[in-house]
Amino acid sequence: MIEFSLSKLNMLIFVTAVAAIVVFFMSAVNSNMKTRQSYELVYKVGRELKTGIENNSYCTVKFINIPRNIQTNSGGGNVFNMKYKLNISSYDLDDDSKTLVLTILDRKENPRIYAAYSVDYNGKVVLFESESCDNYPACDMTVVNKSVNFDPSKVDSIDSQILFAKTIDNGKPTIYLIPCVKKSGIYSCRHFLTTGDLFGITLKEAIPCLGNVYDLVSFDSQINEGVPE
């Protein structure tokens, strides 16, 4: 009887140890996948920004897609996928050197940084963040000076796309980053582009190659291709 009990106990210990090893291994793999996928995402967004910044057109616009979650493809389903924030911050290194730093963070109270990427630029950058979208697509936005968090995992998020725009006026470029998403064929940032105030003018007036935002076909083609002023 004692031998039988010891045998069962040893089996329980063995099974528990194996389970612990499996859980530890899956956790390590999941963490590595989060880091890898985070870097791939921040690199993709960074390259999109770099391409737009280096475009010689006097007016360029395009969408940059960002996923709602970091996909780890481990464990099956969405259990191990990570909700995240994409932080974009602007830093002045000196009078002629500036950089945008893109960072992927989790959404915890004390967030962990999973990946970062930097893009150099000159001129001026205008960052926007969404305040509310109670009457979609009439979304409110506000200008942020140096740093913004795009949070695509929010309920009814309007941050799952970034509208990138760059204008050049008298040889001086201005970069705009605006949260936007397409639902049922309507872009959430369309209303804001014609009503949002930016230094006394609407954003549509500041970015002339946006064209007629009420003409969805025209707006789509210009967003996707970029049209010179």
Residue pairs with C-beta under 8 A, 6 or more apart in sequence:
26 74
26 75
29 74
30 72
30 74
30 75
30 80
33 72
33 73
33 74
33 80
34 70
34 72
34 82
34 114
35 114
35 115
37 70
37 71
37 72
38 70
38 82
38 84
38 104
38 114
38 115
39 104
39 114
39 115
39 117
41 66
41 67
41 70
41 86
41 104
41 115
42 86
42 102
42 103
42 104
42 115
42 116
42 117
43 115
43 117
45 64
45 66
45 86
45 102
45 117
45 162
46 102
46 117
46 118
46 119
48 62
48 64
48 164
49 64
49 100
49 102
49 119
49 164
50 119
52 60
52 62
52 164
52 166
52 175
52 226
53 119
53 121
53 166
53 173
53 175
55 166
55 226
57 166
57 168
57 209
57 226
57 227
57 228
57 229
58 167
58 168
58 228
58 229
59 165
59 166
59 167
59 168
59 207
59 208
59 209
59 226
59 227
59 228
59 229
60 164
60 165
60 166
60 167
60 209
60 226
61 163
61 164
61 165
61 166
61 207
61 209
61 210
61 222
61 223
61 226
61 227
62 163
62 164
62 223
62 224
62 225
62 226
63 161
63 162
63 163
63 164
63 180
63 223
63 224
64 161
64 162
64 163
64 164
65 160
65 161
66 86
66 150
66 152
66 159
66 160
66 161
66 162
67 152
67 160
68 152
68 153
68 157
68 160
69 78
69 81
69 82
69 83
69 84
69 152
69 153
70 81
70 82
70 83
70 84
70 104
70 114
71 81
72 80
72 81
72 82
74 80
82 106
82 114
83 106
83 107
83 153
84 104
84 105
84 106
84 107
84 114
84 152
84 153
85 104
85 105
85 106
85 107
85 111
85 149
85 150
85 151
86 102
86 103
86 104
86 149
86 150
86 151
86 152
87 101
87 102
87 103
87 104
87 105
87 147
87 148
87 149
87 150
88 100
88 101
88 102
88 103
88 127
88 147
88 148
88 150
88 177
89 100
89 101
89 103
89 146
89 147
89 148
90 98
90 99
90 100
90 101
90 125
90 127
90 146
90 147
91 98
91 99
91 100
91 101
91 146
92 98
93 99
96 122
97 120
97 122
98 120
98 121
98 122
98 123
98 125
99 118
99 119
99 120
99 121
100 118
100 119
100 120
100 121
100 125
101 116
101 117
101 118
102 116
102 117
102 118
102 119
103 113
103 115
103 116
104 113
104 114
104 115
104 116
105 111
105 112
105 113
105 114
106 112
106 114
107 151
107 153
121 173
121 175
122 173
123 172
123 173
123 174
123 175
124 172
124 173
124 174
124 175
125 174
125 175
125 176
125 177
126 143
126 174
126 175
126 176
126 177
126 198
127 143
127 144
127 145
127 146
127 147
127 148
127 177
128 141
128 142
128 143
128 144
128 148
128 176
128 177
128 178
128 179
129 141
129 142
129 144
129 148
129 149
129 150
129 179
130 139
130 140
130 141
130 158
130 159
130 179
131 139
131 140
131 141
131 142
132 139
132 140
133 139
133 140
133 156
133 158
133 188
136 156
136 158
136 183
136 188
137 183
137 186
137 187
137 188
137 189
137 190
137 191
138 191
138 192
139 158
139 188
139 189
139 191
139 192
140 192
141 178
141 179
141 189
141 192
141 196
143 198
148 177
150 159
150 162
150 179
151 157
151 159
152 159
152 160
157 181
158 179
158 180
158 181
158 188
158 189
159 179
159 181
160 181
161 179
161 180
161 181
161 182
162 177
162 178
162 179
162 180
163 176
163 177
163 178
163 179
163 180
163 189
163 223
164 175
164 176
164 177
165 175
165 176
165 178
165 207
165 209
165 210
166 173
166 174
166 175
166 176
167 173
167 174
167 176
167 206
167 207
167 208
167 209
167 229
168 174
174 206
176 203
176 206
176 207
178 189
178 192
178 193
178 203
179 188
179 189
180 187
180 188
180 189
181 187
181 188
182 188
185 216
186 216
187 213
187 216
187 219
190 213
190 214
190 219
192 203
193 202
193 203
193 204
193 207
193 210
193 213
194 202
194 203
194 204
194 213
194 214
195 202
196 202
196 203
198 206
199 206
203 210
204 210
204 213
208 229
209 222
209 226
209 227
209 228
209 229
210 219
210 222
210 223
211 218
211 219
211 222
211 227
212 218
212 219
213 219
